[in-house]
Amino acid sequence: MSCKKENDITKMQFLTDKIPSHIPFEFKQNLVPENKLIHKGIFSPDLNEYYYTISDSNFEKFEVFVIKKNSGKWSEPKKAFFSSTYNEHGMSFSPDGNSIYFSSTRPTNIEGISDTWHIWKSNKVNGEWNAPMFIDIPNLRKKLVSHPTLTNSGTLYFHTSNLDYTDMDIYHSKEVNGKFKNAEKTAILMNFKVGKCTPYVSPKEDYLIFASIGNELDLMISYTDGKGGWINTKKLNDKINTMGQGNPYITPDDKFLFYTTGGHSEKDWKVKWVNIESELKNN
């Protein structure tokens, strides 16, 4: 009876009739318009809003949409409040839900900063979101910077690369007195050298999930060594890693993984979700 009650509560939280166990399945497949691709899905920390990225099949236009809970149903999709005429993607909330970070190609209008993807942030003040502001990471002004995720300690993780997308890897930067310091490459211990992208770091910084870049993207998990490094890195199980995966996001209760999956050539992409509790344990 306890399990049934827990499942009923979870169904109400996500306004869905079916909750995944260890077998992933698609979340709200009706959100993807014809001839469009879905790239990422995240919830606000209170689970009342669901944000997701849609692009055209040529990857020329990225837009973030949102659905909200309304009288026990999900609302119709609308563009996110931070949408612009430029591209937006790679969004994540601060753990307290009062800030949202995202990637955008909108111009910074600052001399010496390359026109590419950079990180922006909006804060919620008195229930209203203020205008997005550029996050300046001094040593990455001429790099592509994307897919931010913030921890309880105020450390921002993201991936960065050259402007042509080469040498992509995960970096992090600490906010001190309202400004972010020079970024450092995140030390992830692996048995082979590989590019890395689309990180998700838990608010407590006890685990890190990211996509390794090979012929396809594989979702990996790594655990903190307590000293700023990441160890015991492994692939997530083969029920999750099937045909190219990325854009991981974990619900605030450390229970469900949302991620994008689909073969790159087929461009038949879905956001799936799965119970991830057992995988989050550092075995």
N, C-alpha and C positions, 0 to 999 in steps of 0.2 A: 504493500500500500504506500510505503514511503517513496519508493521509486516512481510509482504511478503519479503521486502528488508532485514530485519533483519534475517529471516530464510535462505534466499539465502546466506548471508554472513556467517552464522553459518555452512551451508552445505559445503561451500568452506573451512572453517577453519578445519573441520574434514574430508573433502573429503568423504562425505557420501550423500546418496540420501534422507535420512529420519532423522528427528530430533525428539527426544522424548519430550512429554509434561509431564504429571503427571503419565503416565503408562510406567514403565521401559521396555526396550527391549535390546537384546544382541548387543554388539558392536563387529563387525568383527569376526563372528563365525568361519571363515576359518583360524584363527590363531592357533587353537588347533589341534596338530597332533593326529592321532589315538592312543588310549591307553595312552594318556597323560592328565594331569590336568592343568588348568590355575588358577592362584592364585591371581594375582594383575595386574592392568593396570594403568599407569600414563602417563601424557604428560610432556614434557619440558615446561617451562613457556611461550615460544613463540609458542607452539602448533605444532611445526615442527617435533617433534619426539615423538614416543609412545613406552614406555618400558613396558614389561610384563613378568611375571614369569611363567615358565612351569616346572612341575615335572612329574616323573613317578607315577604310581598309588600306589606304595608302600611308597611314600614320602622319597625315598632314595637319589634322585638327583634333586636339584633345579637349574635351569638355567634362566638367564635373557636374553631376546631377545629384539631387537629394530627394528622398521620400521621407515622410514624417508620419508618426502615429497620429491618427485622428479618429476618435470615437471607436476604437478597437479595430481599425483598419489602417492599411498603409495608404497614404495620399497618392495622388498622381505625381509623377516626377516633375521637378522643376530644376532649372539651373541653380547651382550653388550660389550663395550670396557673393562669393569672391570671384565668380566667373568674369572674364573680360573678353575682348576681341582677340586676345592672344591664347596660347595653350596653357592649360592647367592639368596637373596630374600629381600622383604620389602624395596624397594628403594624409595627415594623421593628427589626432587630438593630443593635447597635453593630458597627462593622467587625471588632472582635476577637471578637464572639460572646458576650461576658461580660455584656452588658446587653440587655434588650429594652424598647423604648419602645412605648407604645400609647395609644390614645384611649379614654376611658371616661366614662360619665355617673355613676359612683359618687360619692357625696357626699364632699366634702373635709372637712366639719365645721369649716370655717374661716370666721369671720365676714367678710363683705364679698366673698366669692367666689361668683359666680353658679352656680346649678344648671344645668349644661349639659355639653357635651363639654370635657374637659380632658386634659392629657397626664400619664401615669403611667409609672413605670419600675420594673423589677425587675432586680436584680443576681444573677449566679451566683457563689456562694461555696462553695469546696470541692465543686464539682459539684452543688450544690443551689441552686434559685432561692429568693431571700428574698421576703418580703411586699412587694407593690407599694407604692411611695411616690409621692405627688403631686409633680409638677414645677411649682413656683410661678414664673411669669413675671410680675413685679410689675405691669406696665402692661397686662396682658391678663386680669386677674382677673374682669372683667365682660364678657369676650368668649368666644365659642366658639373653642376651639383643638383642632386635630385633625391626624392624619396626620403624625407626626414622622418625621424621618430625620436621623441623626447622621453627622458627618464625622470624619475623622482628627484635625482640629484641635479637636474638641469643640464645634463649632457645630451647633446644632439648628435644622433647617428644618421648617416646618409651614405649614398654612393656618389662617387665623383670619378671623372674621367677626362681625357683630353677632349677637345671640341669635336673630334671625329669619332668619339665613343671608344677609342682604344685605351688600354691600361685602366679599365674600370675596376674599382675596388671600394671597400667600405672604409670610411673615415669617421672620426668623431671630433667634436669641439665642445668645450665647456663655456658656459655663459658666466662671466664675471663682471659685476657692476653694470649689468645691462648690455654688455657687449660680448660677442663671441670671440674667443681666442683663435690663433692659428690652429688649423685642423691637424690631427695626427692619424696616420694609418692605424686601423684597428688590428691588433695582433691576434689573429685567429690561427691556431695551430692546426695544420692539415698535413696529410701525407703526400700531397702533390700540389703543385703551383697551379692556381686557377683564378680567373677573374670572378668577382663577386658583385652582386647588385641587390636591390630592393630589400634592405634589411628591416627586420622588426626586432626591437629589443624590449624585453619586459620592463615595466616601470622600476622594478627592484634591481634590474641589471643582473639577474641570475641566469638568464638564457638569451640566446640570440638566434633568430631564424633568418636565413638569407637564401638567395638563389645563386648557385655556382654556374658559371658560364662555360658550356661545352658545346657539343653538337645540339643539345637541348639544354634547357634550364632545369636543374635539379634542386629541390628544396633540401637544405642542410640545417642542422641544429648544432649549436656549440654552447658550452657552459662556462660560467665565470670561474677563474682560478682564484678569485678573491684579491688579485693584485693588479687588475686592469687588463689581464689577458684572457683569452678564450681557448678552452681545451676540450678534449673528448668529442671532437667534431665528428658527426656521422650524418649519413643521408636519412631523411625521414623514410618511413616504410614504403613498400612497393604498392600499397593501396593508394598512397598519395602521389608518389612519383611514377607517373605512367607515360606521359608524352610531352613534357615540357611545362614547368611550373614556375611561378613567380608571385610577387606582390603579396607576401604573407601578412596576415593580421590575426591577432589573438584577442578574443573577448576578455573583458576585465576580470572575469572569474577564472582565467587560465583553463578554460574548458574546451572552447571551440576554435579551430583554425579555419579561417577563410583564406582562399588563395585562388589565383587565376591558373587555369590549365588549358592546354590545347596545342596541337602541333603547329609549329610556326608556318609551314607551307600551306596547311589547310585553312588556317585562320578561322577555325571553328572554336572560339574561346568561350570559356564559362568561368564564373565564380562558383567554386564549390566550397562546402563546409563539412567538417568532420570533427568528432570528439578526439581531442589531442592530449588528454590528461596523462595517459601512460607514456607518451613520447616525451613529455616535458621533464620527466624524472631523469636525473643524471645517473645512468646505470654504469 
